[in-house]
Amino acid sequence: MIAPLLVHSTTPLFVRSTLLDDLGLDDLLDLLEAGPAAGVEYAWVRGDAGAVAGGVAARWTAGPGDPISGASAWWAGVRERLEHTEDSTGAAALAFGSFCFDPDHTSAVPVLVLPEWVLLRRHGRTVLVEASTTPFTAPAATRVRRLRTLRPPATPSPAWQERAEGLDADAWADRVAQGVKRILDGDLEKVVLARQVTATAEAPVQLGRLARRLHRDYPRCWTFLVDGLVGASPEMLVRREEGLVTSRVLAGTIGVHGATTPETLAAALTSSSKDLQEHEYAVASVASALSEYCTGMNVPDAPYVLELPNVLHLATDVTAVSRTGTTVLELVEALHPSAAVCGTPTEVARRLIAELEELDRGRYSGPVGWVDSEGDGAWAIALRCGELDRDDPRSLRLYAGCGIVADSDPDAEVAESEAKLVPMRGALAPGQP
Ligand SMILES: C=C(O[C@H]1C=CC=C(C(=O)O)[C@@H]1O)C(=O)O
């Protein structure tokens, strides 16, 4: 058989970056809320920094489940084609993406896109970064004026209903019990099992509004919107910033409920051997994957407690220095799937997930984030999220998963998965923001 010839485009991609003095975070959030219906299809926001973007200057053409390595190679080719205009501020070009959890068990298509425009807010400054296959003819101000005309949806968020997809909560609890049995049998040490529910609204889901609400309610999480995938993740798979690498590993959870104080919940979490064990597996998987690509790694001895409005997590922030030339996409490829979303050992857990979950996770629990032309970027794990049904814009698939170890109790895991669904259910609330 003759190997297919890979033809990489060598035509230039023009990049222009412009400093905008009069656009602040609220303007970006207004655009975020305008959402895909207004052409704002990509976003990444946390606290008072972030980016919103739209249009397509270049797109990785991927098939269902294509691996991250393909995206990495495509981006390397794109980087060579970038030509910054002379009047540019020098800001790097940015691509947004999201990858599948398990390339072998999905019909979902991963994404990596260099948008036509990105509004980037960082360190109190806003920059417009534009990319185009043809030289710019109109001034940046023309685009800014057009963006300023975009408005959030005028109609209230529609009412919606939920149904379990595949396994209902009881059937899923039974799968958790089967997972525990396999662990006790000695097949593996940890497996993360997820369940899915489908939210169907009376009118198309307003993804931008969901994203804005998620950012309002979960400002410490990374709110993302990439090609119909929207969520607010508390877990940073990997960030690379001028060679410094950080990863926030989460595993071990307690739901916030009733009148129990955060202090009491935190004490229960930090003394739970089941949660500590679950956490250790996740940290070990990240540390071992990073060690090949980094030096000077720092892994704290004990986790801290990350407090969110719906749950408390055991958290460990790993830091390291990336070897010269390693891009964030290569780190993402090395780290995914960590034991926070798959299990230990990875391959055994991945097979068990496919067997027990009866679910196509799609891009849920895969990496989601951005990479720039310097190879820097930030990629969260797509958790606490929903994916729009491409055939029905009124339907959103919501997911929640739980780490299972030998001591896990199926009913407690169902309760934990319910707590993890709270952010998306809250964001879907009908009515005005
Ligand atoms: C798989 C999910 O969460 C992971 C991340 C943090 C804590 C987890 C846990 O305690 O089970 C999970 O490993 C999810 O939210 O769907």
The ligand as a Gaussian input file, in Angstrom:
#p B3LYP/6-31G(d) Opt

LIG

0 1
 C      -14.151000      12.961000      37.319000
 C      -14.517000      14.056000      37.968000
 O      -13.776000      14.572000      39.004000
 C      -12.444000      14.162000      39.253000
 C      -11.715000      15.359000      39.724000
 C      -11.722000      15.712000      41.042000
 C      -12.184000      14.821000      42.015000
 C      -12.564000      13.552000      41.682000
 C      -12.998000      12.585000      42.725000
 O      -12.902000      12.895000      43.915000
 O      -13.518000      11.521000      42.388000
 C      -12.444000      13.048000      40.294000
 O      -11.247000      12.326000      40.243000
 C      -15.716000      14.811000      37.606000
 O      -15.944000      15.875000      38.170000
 O      -16.459000      14.358000      36.703000

